[in-house]
Amino acid sequence: MTTETKTIKLDQFLKWIGIASTGGEAKVMIQNGEVQVNGATETRRGRKLGSGDAVMVQGETYNVDLNT
């Protein structure tokens, strides 16, 4: 029996929650060091996020929940 772990890339997550309207906008925010994942600045837009991760951007924290 295999368990597939759901993940989403950081740039896709920023678009999904409405912080970035385009992938390009998300890329710039990430590369400029404006995004933190689990308390650490993340500059890789392809960073895979899973449920339980916390993304902080523009002073707000968003919890990743991919179980829905």
CHARMM-style PDB file with segment names, atoms N, HN, CA, C and O in Angstrom:
ATOM      1  N   MET     1       0.851  -1.188   0.000  1.00  0.00      PROA
ATOM      2  CA  MET     1       0.000   0.000   0.000  1.00  0.00      PROA
ATOM      3  C   MET     1       0.892   1.245   0.000  1.00  0.00      PROA
ATOM      4  O   MET     1       1.782   1.377   0.841  1.00  0.00      PROA
ATOM      5  N   THR     2       0.655   2.131  -0.923  1.00  0.00      PROA
ATOM      6  HN  THR     2      -0.068   2.023  -1.606  1.00  0.00      PROA
ATOM      7  CA  THR     2       1.473   3.341  -0.995  1.00  0.00      PROA
ATOM      8  C   THR     2       0.660   4.546  -0.533  1.00  0.00      PROA
ATOM      9  O   THR     2      -0.541   4.646  -0.783  1.00  0.00      PROA
ATOM     10  N   THR     3       1.336   5.436   0.133  1.00  0.00      PROA
ATOM     11  HN  THR     3       2.312   5.355   0.336  1.00  0.00      PROA
ATOM     12  CA  THR     3       0.709   6.674   0.585  1.00  0.00      PROA
ATOM     13  C   THR     3       1.307   7.818  -0.215  1.00  0.00      PROA
ATOM     14  O   THR     3       2.509   8.076  -0.143  1.00  0.00      PROA
ATOM     15  N   GLU     4       0.472   8.495  -0.969  1.00  0.00      PROA
ATOM     16  HN  GLU     4      -0.504   8.285  -1.028  1.00  0.00      PROA
ATOM     17  CA  GLU     4       0.954   9.623  -1.766  1.00  0.00      PROA
ATOM     18  C   GLU     4       0.824  10.902  -0.952  1.00  0.00      PROA
ATOM     19  O   GLU     4      -0.266  11.251  -0.499  1.00  0.00      PROA
ATOM     20  N   THR     5       1.926  11.587  -0.771  1.00  0.00      PROA
ATOM     21  HN  THR     5       2.811  11.303  -1.139  1.00  0.00      PROA
ATOM     22  CA  THR     5       1.922  12.843  -0.025  1.00  0.00      PROA
ATOM     23  C   THR     5       1.637  13.990  -0.981  1.00  0.00      PROA
ATOM     24  O   THR     5       2.327  14.160  -1.986  1.00  0.00      PROA
ATOM     25  N   LYS     6       0.623  14.767  -0.663  1.00  0.00      PROA
ATOM     26  HN  LYS     6       0.063  14.629   0.153  1.00  0.00      PROA
ATOM     27  CA  LYS     6       0.276  15.906  -1.512  1.00  0.00      PROA
ATOM     28  C   LYS     6       1.235  17.054  -1.232  1.00  0.00      PROA
ATOM     29  O   LYS     6       1.532  17.367  -0.079  1.00  0.00      PROA
ATOM     30  N   THR     7       1.711  17.671  -2.301  1.00  0.00      PROA
ATOM     31  HN  THR     7       1.470  17.416  -3.238  1.00  0.00      PROA
ATOM     32  CA  THR     7       2.580  18.838  -2.163  1.00  0.00      PROA
ATOM     33  C   THR     7       2.141  19.900  -3.157  1.00  0.00      PROA
ATOM     34  O   THR     7       1.438  19.612  -4.126  1.00  0.00      PROA
ATOM     35  N   ILE     8       2.565  21.123  -2.904  1.00  0.00      PROA
ATOM     36  HN  ILE     8       3.136  21.356  -2.117  1.00  0.00      PROA
ATOM     37  CA  ILE     8       2.327  22.235  -3.820  1.00  0.00      PROA
ATOM     38  C   ILE     8       3.593  23.087  -3.815  1.00  0.00      PROA
ATOM     39  O   ILE     8       4.215  23.273  -2.770  1.00  0.00      PROA
ATOM     40  N   LYS     9       3.967  23.597  -4.966  1.00  0.00      PROA
ATOM     41  HN  LYS     9       3.461  23.447  -5.815  1.00  0.00      PROA
ATOM     42  CA  LYS     9       5.149  24.450  -5.034  1.00  0.00      PROA
ATOM     43  C   LYS     9       4.832  25.810  -4.421  1.00  0.00      PROA
ATOM     44  O   LYS     9       3.695  26.281  -4.461  1.00  0.00      PROA
ATOM     45  N   LEU    10       5.850  26.418  -3.861  1.00  0.00      PROA
ATOM     46  HN  LEU    10       6.774  26.036  -3.829  1.00  0.00      PROA
ATOM     47  CA  LEU    10       5.681  27.693  -3.164  1.00  0.00      PROA
ATOM     48  C   LEU    10       5.059  28.753  -4.062  1.00  0.00      PROA
ATOM     49  O   LEU    10       4.142  29.455  -3.635  1.00  0.00      PROA
ATOM     50  N   ASP    11       5.543  28.885  -5.305  1.00  0.00      PROA
ATOM     51  HN  ASP    11       6.288  28.315  -5.651  1.00  0.00      PROA
ATOM     52  CA  ASP    11       4.973  29.920  -6.178  1.00  0.00      PROA
ATOM     53  C   ASP    11       3.504  29.635  -6.496  1.00  0.00      PROA
ATOM     54  O   ASP    11       2.704  30.565  -6.593  1.00  0.00      PROA
ATOM     55  N   GLN    12       3.144  28.369  -6.656  1.00  0.00      PROA
ATOM     56  HN  GLN    12       3.794  27.613  -6.577  1.00  0.00      PROA
ATOM     57  CA  GLN    12       1.753  28.006  -6.914  1.00  0.00      PROA
ATOM     58  C   GLN    12       0.883  28.301  -5.696  1.00  0.00      PROA
ATOM     59  O   GLN    12      -0.261  28.733  -5.833  1.00  0.00      PROA
ATOM     60  N   PHE    13       1.429  28.068  -4.513  1.00  0.00      PROA
ATOM     61  HN  PHE    13       2.359  27.718  -4.403  1.00  0.00      PROA
ATOM     62  CA  PHE    13       0.684  28.341  -3.279  1.00  0.00      PROA
ATOM     63  C   PHE    13       0.371  29.830  -3.154  1.00  0.00      PROA
ATOM     64  O   PHE    13      -0.738  30.205  -2.772  1.00  0.00      PROA
ATOM     65  N   LEU    14       1.350  30.679  -3.477  1.00  0.00      PROA
ATOM     66  HN  LEU    14       2.250  30.374  -3.788  1.00  0.00      PROA
ATOM     67  CA  LEU    14       1.119  32.135  -3.393  1.00  0.00      PROA
ATOM     68  C   LEU    14       0.011  32.573  -4.348  1.00  0.00      PROA
ATOM     69  O   LEU    14      -0.770  33.468  -4.025  1.00  0.00      PROA
ATOM     70  N   LYS    15      -0.059  31.950  -5.512  1.00  0.00      PROA
ATOM     71  HN  LYS    15       0.575  31.222  -5.774  1.00  0.00      PROA
ATOM     72  CA  LYS    15      -1.150  32.255  -6.446  1.00  0.00      PROA
ATOM     73  C   LYS    15      -2.478  31.713  -5.913  1.00  0.00      PROA
ATOM     74  O   LYS    15      -3.510  32.379  -6.003  1.00  0.00      PROA
ATOM     75  N   TRP    16      -2.440  30.505  -5.360  1.00  0.00      PROA
ATOM     76  HN  TRP    16      -1.602  29.965  -5.287  1.00  0.00      PROA
ATOM     77  CA  TRP    16      -3.646  29.843  -4.864  1.00  0.00      PROA
ATOM     78  C   TRP    16      -4.318  30.636  -3.747  1.00  0.00      PROA
ATOM     79  O   TRP    16      -5.546  30.708  -3.694  1.00  0.00      PROA
ATOM     80  N   ILE    17      -3.520  31.238  -2.847  1.00  0.00      PROA
ATOM     81  HN  ILE    17      -2.523  31.179  -2.890  1.00  0.00      PROA
ATOM     82  CA  ILE    17      -4.106  31.998  -1.735  1.00  0.00      PROA
ATOM     83  C   ILE    17      -4.376  33.452  -2.112  1.00  0.00      PROA
ATOM     84  O   ILE    17      -4.919  34.213  -1.311  1.00  0.00      PROA
ATOM     85  N   GLY    18      -3.995  33.839  -3.336  1.00  0.00      PROA
ATOM     86  HN  GLY    18      -3.554  33.221  -3.987  1.00  0.00      PROA
ATOM     87  CA  GLY    18      -4.333  35.174  -3.825  1.00  0.00      PROA
ATOM     88  C   GLY    18      -3.326  36.258  -3.498  1.00  0.00      PROA
ATOM     89  O   GLY    18      -3.609  37.438  -3.708  1.00  0.00      PROA
ATOM     90  N   ILE    19      -2.154  35.891  -2.987  1.00  0.00      PROA
ATOM     91  HN  ILE    19      -1.924  34.933  -2.816  1.00  0.00      PROA
ATOM     92  CA  ILE    19      -1.119  36.886  -2.676  1.00  0.00      PROA
ATOM     93  C   ILE    19      -0.464  37.385  -3.954  1.00  0.00      PROA
ATOM     94  O   ILE    19      -0.155  38.570  -4.081  1.00  0.00      PROA
ATOM     95  N   ALA    20      -0.254  36.476  -4.899  1.00  0.00      PROA
ATOM     96  HN  ALA    20      -0.505  35.513  -4.796  1.00  0.00      PROA
ATOM     97  CA  ALA    20       0.341  36.835  -6.189  1.00  0.00      PROA
ATOM     98  C   ALA    20      -0.685  36.541  -7.286  1.00  0.00      PROA
ATOM     99  O   ALA    20      -1.338  35.498  -7.264  1.00  0.00      PROA
ATOM    100  N   SER    21      -0.823  37.450  -8.232  1.00  0.00      PROA
ATOM    101  HN  SER    21      -0.292  38.297  -8.250  1.00  0.00      PROA
ATOM    102  CA  SER    21      -1.798  37.225  -9.303  1.00  0.00      PROA
ATOM    103  C   SER    21      -1.205  36.426 -10.457  1.00  0.00      PROA
ATOM    104  O   SER    21      -1.942  35.835 -11.245  1.00  0.00      PROA
ATOM    105  N   THR    22       0.122  36.406 -10.560  1.00  0.00      PROA
ATOM    106  HN  THR    22       0.720  36.886  -9.920  1.00  0.00      PROA
ATOM    107  CA  THR    22       0.779  35.646 -11.627  1.00  0.00      PROA
ATOM    108  C   THR    22       1.981  34.897 -11.060  1.00  0.00      PROA
ATOM    109  O   THR    22       2.470  35.204  -9.973  1.00  0.00      PROA
ATOM    110  N   GLY    23       2.440  33.921 -11.814  1.00  0.00      PROA
ATOM    111  HN  GLY    23       2.043  33.673 -12.698  1.00  0.00      PROA
ATOM    112  CA  GLY    23       3.634  33.192 -11.412  1.00  0.00      PROA
ATOM    113  C   GLY    23       4.849  34.100 -11.367  1.00  0.00      PROA
ATOM    114  O   GLY    23       5.718  33.946 -10.509  1.00  0.00      PROA
ATOM    115  N   GLY    24       4.908  35.051 -12.298  1.00  0.00      PROA
ATOM    116  HN  GLY    24       4.202  35.176 -12.995  1.00  0.00      PROA
ATOM    117  CA  GLY    24       6.027  35.992 -12.332  1.00  0.00      PROA
ATOM    118  C   GLY    24       6.074  36.864 -11.085  1.00  0.00      PROA
ATOM    119  O   GLY    24       7.144  37.137 -10.542  1.00  0.00      PROA
ATOM    120  N   GLU    25       4.902  37.294 -10.644  1.00  0.00      PROA
ATOM    121  HN  GLU    25       4.033  37.071 -11.086  1.00  0.00      PROA
ATOM    122  CA  GLU    25       4.827  38.111  -9.434  1.00  0.00      PROA
ATOM    123  C   GLU    25       5.278  37.293  -8.218  1.00  0.00      PROA
ATOM    124  O   GLU    25       6.002  37.797  -7.359  1.00  0.00      PROA
ATOM    125  N   ALA    26       4.848  36.041  -8.152  1.00  0.00      PROA
ATOM    126  HN  ALA    26       4.259  35.632  -8.850  1.00  0.00      PROA
ATOM    127  CA  ALA    26       5.253  35.159  -7.055  1.00  0.00      PROA
ATOM    128  C   ALA    26       6.762  34.956  -7.075  1.00  0.00      PROA
ATOM    129  O   ALA    26       7.411  34.983  -6.029  1.00  0.00      PROA
ATOM    130  N   LYS    27       7.315  34.754  -8.261  1.00  0.00      PROA
ATOM    131  HN  LYS    27       6.788  34.733  -9.110  1.00  0.00      PROA
ATOM    132  CA  LYS    27       8.764  34.539  -8.415  1.00  0.00      PROA
ATOM    133  C   LYS    27       9.553  35.724  -7.864  1.00  0.00      PROA
ATOM    134  O   LYS    27      10.534  35.533  -7.146  1.00  0.00      PROA
ATOM    135  N   VAL    28       9.136  36.939  -8.191  1.00  0.00      PROA
ATOM    136  HN  VAL    28       8.339  37.095  -8.774  1.00  0.00      PROA
ATOM    137  CA  VAL    28       9.834  38.141  -7.729  1.00  0.00      PROA
ATOM    138  C   VAL    28       9.759  38.252  -6.211  1.00  0.00      PROA
ATOM    139  O   VAL    28      10.757  38.562  -5.560  1.00  0.00      PROA
ATOM    140  N   MET    29       8.576  38.001  -5.643  1.00  0.00      PROA
ATOM    141  HN  MET    29       7.766  37.749  -6.171  1.00  0.00      PROA
ATOM    142  CA  MET    29       8.416  38.083  -4.189  1.00  0.00      PROA
ATOM    143  C   MET    29       9.343  37.087  -3.490  1.00  0.00      PROA
ATOM    144  O   MET    29       9.979  37.413  -2.488  1.00  0.00      PROA
ATOM    145  N   ILE    30       9.409  35.877  -4.032  1.00  0.00      PROA
ATOM    146  HN  ILE    30       8.893  35.612  -4.846  1.00  0.00      PROA
ATOM    147  CA  ILE    30      10.233  34.834  -3.431  1.00  0.00      PROA
ATOM    148  C   ILE    30      11.720  35.187  -3.562  1.00  0.00      PROA
ATOM    149  O   ILE    30      12.472  35.095  -2.592  1.00  0.00      PROA
ATOM    150  N   GLN    31      12.136  35.589  -4.766  1.00  0.00      PROA
ATOM    151  HN  GLN    31      11.525  35.663  -5.554  1.00  0.00      PROA
ATOM    152  CA  GLN    31      13.544  35.912  -4.998  1.00  0.00      PROA
ATOM    153  C   GLN    31      13.998  37.136  -4.211  1.00  0.00      PROA
ATOM    154  O   GLN    31      15.181  37.263  -3.894  1.00  0.00      PROA
ATOM    155  N   ASN    32      13.069  38.040  -3.893  1.00  0.00      PROA
ATOM    156  HN  ASN    32      12.108  37.937  -4.151  1.00  0.00      PROA
ATOM    157  CA  ASN    32      13.410  39.235  -3.120  1.00  0.00      PROA
ATOM    158  C   ASN    32      13.454  38.954  -1.613  1.00  0.00      PROA
ATOM    159  O   ASN    32      13.704  39.863  -0.822  1.00  0.00      PROA
ATOM    160  N   GLY    33      13.215  37.710  -1.217  1.00  0.00      PROA
ATOM    161  HN  GLY    33      13.013  36.971  -1.859  1.00  0.00      PROA
ATOM    162  CA  GLY    33      13.278  37.353   0.193  1.00  0.00      PROA
ATOM    163  C   GLY    33      12.081  37.797   0.998  1.00  0.00      PROA
ATOM    164  O   GLY    33      12.178  37.954   2.215  1.00  0.00      PROA
ATOM    165  N   GLU    34      10.932  38.005   0.332  1.00  0.00      PROA
ATOM    166  HN  GLU    34      10.853  37.877  -0.657  1.00  0.00      PROA
ATOM    167  CA  GLU    34       9.727  38.482   1.009  1.00  0.00      PROA
ATOM    168  C   GLU    34       8.891  37.358   1.599  1.00  0.00      PROA
ATOM    169  O   GLU    34       7.873  37.614   2.242  1.00  0.00      PROA
ATOM    170  N   VAL    35       9.311  36.113   1.386  1.00  0.00      PROA
ATOM    171  HN  VAL    35      10.138  35.905   0.863  1.00  0.00      PROA
ATOM    172  CA  VAL    35       8.500  34.967   1.803  1.00  0.00      PROA
ATOM    173  C   VAL    35       9.294  34.087   2.767  1.00  0.00      PROA
ATOM    174  O   VAL    35      10.464  33.784   2.532  1.00  0.00      PROA
ATOM    175  N   GLN    36       8.637  33.682   3.858  1.00  0.00      PROA
ATOM    176  HN  GLN    36       7.687  33.927   4.049  1.00  0.00      PROA
ATOM    177  CA  GLN    36       9.243  32.757   4.806  1.00  0.00      PROA
ATOM    178  C   GLN    36       8.417  31.475   4.851  1.00  0.00      PROA
ATOM    179  O   GLN    36       7.190  31.504   4.767  1.00  0.00      PROA
ATOM    180  N   VAL    37       9.116  30.356   4.984  1.00  0.00      PROA
ATOM    181  HN  VAL    37      10.113  30.332   5.052  1.00  0.00      PROA
ATOM    182  CA  VAL    37       8.455  29.063   5.166  1.00  0.00      PROA
ATOM    183  C   VAL    37       8.942  28.493   6.489  1.00  0.00      PROA
ATOM    184  O   VAL    37      10.141  28.302   6.691  1.00  0.00      PROA
ATOM    185  N   ASN    38       8.013  28.227   7.379  1.00  0.00      PROA
ATOM    186  HN  ASN    38       7.038  28.382   7.216  1.00  0.00      PROA
ATOM    187  CA  ASN    38       8.326  27.687   8.704  1.00  0.00      PROA
ATOM    188  C   ASN    38       9.388  28.525   9.420  1.00  0.00      PROA
ATOM    189  O   ASN    38      10.277  27.989  10.081  1.00  0.00      PROA
ATOM    190  N   GLY    39       9.278  29.856   9.274  1.00  0.00      PROA
ATOM    191  HN  GLY    39       8.556  30.291   8.737  1.00  0.00      PROA
ATOM    192  CA  GLY    39      10.152  30.766  10.000  1.00  0.00      PROA
ATOM    193  C   GLY    39      11.468  31.104   9.341  1.00  0.00      PROA
ATOM    194  O   GLY    39      12.232  31.910   9.872  1.00  0.00      PROA
ATOM    195  N   ALA    40      11.757  30.501   8.183  1.00  0.00      PROA
ATOM    196  HN  ALA    40      11.137  29.846   7.752  1.00  0.00      PROA
ATOM    197  CA  ALA    40      13.021  30.761   7.489  1.00  0.00      PROA
ATOM    198  C   ALA    40      12.754  31.354   6.109  1.00  0.00      PROA
ATOM    199  O   ALA    40      11.856  30.903   5.397  1.00  0.00      PROA
ATOM    200  N   THR    41      13.533  32.361   5.735  1.00  0.00      PROA
ATOM    201  HN  THR    41      14.262  32.727   6.313  1.00  0.00      PROA
ATOM    202  CA  THR    41      13.381  32.969   4.416  1.00  0.00      PROA
ATOM    203  C   THR    41      13.643  31.921   3.342  1.00  0.00      PROA
ATOM    204  O   THR    41      14.640  31.200   3.389  1.00  0.00      PROA
ATOM    205  N   GLU    42      12.738  31.847   2.380  1.00  0.00      PROA
ATOM    206  HN  GLU    42      11.928  32.432   2.341  1.00  0.00      PROA
ATOM    207  CA  GLU    42      12.840  30.851   1.307  1.00  0.00      PROA
ATOM    208  C   GLU    42      12.951  31.569  -0.031  1.00  0.00      PROA
ATOM    209  O   GLU    42      12.104  32.395  -0.372  1.00  0.00      PROA
ATOM    210  N   THR    43      14.002  31.250  -0.791  1.00  0.00      PROA
ATOM    211  HN  THR    43      14.690  30.579  -0.515  1.00  0.00      PROA
ATOM    212  CA  THR    43      14.219  31.906  -2.081  1.00  0.00      PROA
ATOM    213  C   THR    43      14.048  30.947  -3.254  1.00  0.00      PROA
ATOM    214  O   THR    43      14.289  31.330  -4.399  1.00  0.00      PROA
ATOM    215  N   ARG    44      13.637  29.710  -2.992  1.00  0.00      PROA
ATOM    216  HN  ARG    44      13.441  29.399  -2.062  1.00  0.00      PROA
ATOM    217  CA  ARG    44      13.403  28.740  -4.067  1.00  0.00      PROA
ATOM    218  C   ARG    44      11.907  28.680  -4.358  1.00  0.00      PROA
ATOM    219  O   ARG    44      11.125  28.235  -3.518  1.00  0.00      PROA
ATOM    220  N   ARG    45      11.514  29.122  -5.535  1.00  0.00      PROA
ATOM    221  HN  ARG    45      12.149  29.483  -6.218  1.00  0.00      PROA
ATOM    222  CA  ARG    45      10.080  29.137  -5.837  1.00  0.00      PROA
ATOM    223  C   ARG    45       9.523  27.734  -6.023  1.00  0.00      PROA
ATOM    224  O   ARG    45       8.315  27.527  -5.905  1.00  0.00      PROA
ATOM    225  N   GLY    46      10.389  26.772  -6.310  1.00  0.00      PROA
ATOM    226  HN  GLY    46      11.370  26.941  -6.405  1.00  0.00      PROA
ATOM    227  CA  GLY    46       9.959  25.395  -6.474  1.00  0.00      PROA
ATOM    228  C   GLY    46       9.943  24.605  -5.180  1.00  0.00      PROA
ATOM    229  O   GLY    46       9.709  23.396  -5.198  1.00  0.00      PROA
ATOM    230  N   ARG    47      10.185  25.263  -4.065  1.00  0.00      PROA
ATOM    231  HN  ARG    47      10.375  26.245  -4.051  1.00  0.00      PROA
ATOM    232  CA  ARG    47      10.156  24.589  -2.755  1.00  0.00      PROA
ATOM    233  C   ARG    47       8.808  23.909  -2.587  1.00  0.00      PROA
ATOM    234  O   ARG    47       7.762  24.542  -2.734  1.00  0.00      PROA
ATOM    235  N   LYS    48       8.836  22.628  -2.282  1.00  0.00      PROA
ATOM    236  HN  LYS    48       9.685  22.114  -2.163  1.00  0.00      PROA
ATOM    237  CA  LYS    48       7.588  21.886  -2.118  1.00  0.00      PROA
ATOM    238  C   LYS    48       7.054  22.067  -0.708  1.00  0.00      PROA
ATOM    239  O   LYS    48       7.774  21.902   0.277  1.00  0.00      PROA
ATOM    240  N   LEU    49       5.774  22.410  -0.637  1.00  0.00      PROA
ATOM    241  HN  LEU    49       5.189  22.543  -1.437  1.00  0.00      PROA
ATOM    242  CA  LEU    49       5.098  22.591   0.634  1.00  0.00      PROA
ATOM    243  C   LEU    49       4.133  21.436   0.853  1.00  0.00      PROA
ATOM    244  O   LEU    49       3.538  20.920  -0.094  1.00  0.00      PROA
ATOM    245  N   GLY    50       3.985  21.043   2.089  1.00  0.00      PROA
ATOM    246  HN  GLY    50       4.468  21.462   2.858  1.00  0.00      PROA
ATOM    247  CA  GLY    50       3.015  20.014   2.440  1.00  0.00      PROA
ATOM    248  C   GLY    50       2.129  20.514   3.560  1.00  0.00      PROA
ATOM    249  O   GLY    50       2.395  21.556   4.160  1.00  0.00      PROA
ATOM    250  N   SER    51       1.086  19.773   3.836  1.00  0.00      PROA
ATOM    251  HN  SER    51       0.870  18.927   3.349  1.00  0.00      PROA
ATOM    252  CA  SER    51       0.191  20.154   4.924  1.00  0.00      PROA
ATOM    253  C   SER    51       0.987  20.298   6.211  1.00  0.00      PROA
ATOM    254  O   SER    51       1.844  19.471   6.522  1.00  0.00      PROA
ATOM    255  N   GLY    52       0.695  21.358   6.956  1.00  0.00      PROA
ATOM    256  HN  GLY    52      -0.002  22.030   6.704  1.00  0.00      PROA
ATOM    257  CA  GLY    52       1.395  21.623   8.203  1.00  0.00      PROA
ATOM    258  C   GLY    52       2.467  22.683   8.070  1.00  0.00      PROA
ATOM    259  O   GLY    52       2.905  23.246   9.073  1.00  0.00      PROA
ATOM    260  N   ASP    53       2.906  22.971   6.830  1.00  0.00      PROA
ATOM    261  HN  ASP    53       2.551  22.513   6.015  1.00  0.00      PROA
ATOM    262  CA  ASP    53       3.879  24.043   6.638  1.00  0.00      PROA
ATOM    263  C   ASP    53       3.188  25.390   6.841  1.00  0.00      PROA
ATOM    264  O   ASP    53       1.986  25.521   6.608  1.00  0.00      PROA
ATOM    265  N   ALA    54       3.952  26.383   7.273  1.00  0.00      PROA
ATOM    266  HN  ALA    54       4.929  26.276   7.462  1.00  0.00      PROA
ATOM    267  CA  ALA    54       3.432  27.735   7.472  1.00  0.00      PROA
ATOM    268  C   ALA    54       4.201  28.689   6.572  1.00  0.00      PROA
ATOM    269  O   ALA    54       5.431  28.721   6.593  1.00  0.00      PROA
ATOM    270  N   VAL    55       3.469  29.467   5.781  1.00  0.00      PROA
ATOM    271  HN  VAL    55       2.470  29.441   5.764  1.00  0.00      PROA
ATOM    272  CA  VAL    55       4.066  30.432   4.860  1.00  0.00      PROA
ATOM    273  C   VAL    55       3.732  31.832   5.366  1.00  0.00      PROA
ATOM    274  O   VAL    55       2.564  32.158   5.577  1.00  0.00      PROA
ATOM    275  N   MET    56       4.768  32.665   5.561  1.00  0.00      PROA
ATOM    276  HN  MET    56       5.717  32.401   5.389  1.00  0.00      PROA
ATOM    277  CA  MET    56       4.550  34.030   6.016  1.00  0.00      PROA
ATOM    278  C   MET    56       4.951  34.993   4.906  1.00  0.00      PROA
ATOM    279  O   MET    56       6.067  34.942   4.390  1.00  0.00      PROA
ATOM    280  N   VAL    57       4.021  35.868   4.550  1.00  0.00      PROA
ATOM    281  HN  VAL    57       3.114  35.909   4.968  1.00  0.00      PROA
ATOM    282  CA  VAL    57       4.278  36.854   3.508  1.00  0.00      PROA
ATOM    283  C   VAL    57       3.429  38.090   3.809  1.00  0.00      PROA
ATOM    284  O   VAL    57       2.266  37.973   4.196  1.00  0.00      PROA
ATOM    285  N   GLN    58       4.002  39.242   3.635  1.00  0.00      PROA
ATOM    286  HN  GLN    58       4.946  39.338   3.321  1.00  0.00      PROA
ATOM    287  CA  GLN    58       3.323  40.521   3.873  1.00  0.00      PROA
ATOM    288  C   GLN    58       2.724  40.594   5.272  1.00  0.00      PROA
ATOM    289  O   GLN    58       1.636  41.138   5.460  1.00  0.00      PROA
ATOM    290  N   GLY    59       3.442  40.041   6.260  1.00  0.00      PROA
ATOM    291  HN  GLY    59       4.326  39.599   6.107  1.00  0.00      PROA
ATOM    292  CA  GLY    59       3.010  40.119   7.644  1.00  0.00      PROA
ATOM    293  C   GLY    59       1.909  39.155   8.037  1.00  0.00      PROA
ATOM    294  O   GLY    59       1.463  39.169   9.184  1.00  0.00      PROA
ATOM    295  N   GLU    60       1.464  38.323   7.119  1.00  0.00      PROA
ATOM    296  HN  GLU    60       1.827  38.312   6.187  1.00  0.00      PROA
ATOM    297  CA  GLU    60       0.411  37.352   7.397  1.00  0.00      PROA
ATOM    298  C   GLU    60       0.969  35.940   7.299  1.00  0.00      PROA
ATOM    299  O   GLU    60       1.846  35.665   6.480  1.00  0.00      PROA
ATOM    300  N   THR    61       0.455  35.050   8.135  1.00  0.00      PROA
ATOM    301  HN  THR    61      -0.258  35.273   8.800  1.00  0.00      PROA
ATOM    302  CA  THR    61       0.873  33.644   8.092  1.00  0.00      PROA
ATOM    303  C   THR    61      -0.266  32.807   7.537  1.00  0.00      PROA
ATOM    304  O   THR    61      -1.416  32.936   7.958  1.00  0.00      PROA
ATOM    305  N   TYR    62       0.069  31.955   6.592  1.00  0.00      PROA
ATOM    306  HN  TYR    62       1.003  31.850   6.250  1.00  0.00      PROA
ATOM    307  CA  TYR    62      -0.895  31.071   5.941  1.00  0.00      PROA
ATOM    308  C   TYR    62      -0.467  29.628   6.194  1.00  0.00      PROA
ATOM    309  O   TYR    62       0.656  29.245   5.864  1.00  0.00      PROA
ATOM    310  N   ASN    63      -1.346  28.837   6.769  1.00  0.00      PROA
ATOM    311  HN  ASN    63      -2.258  29.148   7.036  1.00  0.00      PROA
ATOM    312  CA  ASN    63      -1.043  27.435   7.021  1.00  0.00      PROA
ATOM    313  C   ASN    63      -1.442  26.614   5.808  1.00  0.00      PROA
ATOM    314  O   ASN    63      -2.534  26.781   5.264  1.00  0.00      PROA
ATOM    315  N   VAL    64      -0.563  25.736   5.393  1.00  0.00      PROA
ATOM    316  HN  VAL    64       0.324  25.600   5.834  1.00  0.00      PROA
ATOM    317  CA  VAL    64      -0.813  24.883   4.233  1.00  0.00      PROA
ATOM    318  C   VAL    64      -1.671  23.703   4.684  1.00  0.00      PROA
ATOM    319  O   VAL    64      -1.319  22.987   5.621  1.00  0.00      PROA
ATOM    320  N   ASP    65      -2.808  23.512   4.001  1.00  0.00      PROA
ATOM    321  HN  ASP    65      -3.094  24.095   3.241  1.00  0.00      PROA
ATOM    322  CA  ASP    65      -3.680  22.366   4.277  1.00  0.00      PROA
ATOM    323  C   ASP    65      -4.110  21.790   2.933  1.00  0.00      PROA
ATOM    324  O   ASP    65      -4.988  22.334   2.264  1.00  0.00      PROA
ATOM    325  N   LEU    66      -3.489  20.696   2.551  1.00  0.00      PROA
ATOM    326  HN  LEU    66      -2.775  20.253   3.094  1.00  0.00      PROA
ATOM    327  CA  LEU    66      -3.772  20.080   1.258  1.00  0.00      PROA
ATOM    328  C   LEU    66      -4.667  18.850   1.386  1.00  0.00      PROA
ATOM    329  O   LEU    66      -4.781  18.063   0.447  1.00  0.00      PROA
ATOM    330  N   ASN    67      -5.290  18.688   2.529  1.00  0.00      PROA
ATOM    331  HN  ASN    67      -5.197  19.328   3.292  1.00  0.00      PROA
ATOM    332  CA  ASN    67      -6.123  17.510   2.765  1.00  0.00      PROA
ATOM    333  C   ASN    67      -7.556  17.683   2.306  1.00  0.00      PROA
ATOM    334  O   ASN    67      -8.371  16.776   2.474  1.00  0.00      PROA
ATOM    335  N   THR    68      -7.876  18.824   1.734  1.00  0.00      PROA
ATOM    336  HN  THR    68      -7.214  19.561   1.598  1.00  0.00      PROA
ATOM    337  CA  THR    68      -9.259  19.059   1.301  1.00  0.00      PROA
ATOM    338  C   THR    68      -9.451  18.732  -0.145  1.00  0.00      PROA
ATOM    339  OT1 THR    68     -10.556  18.873  -0.669  1.00  0.00      PROA
TER     340      THR     68
END
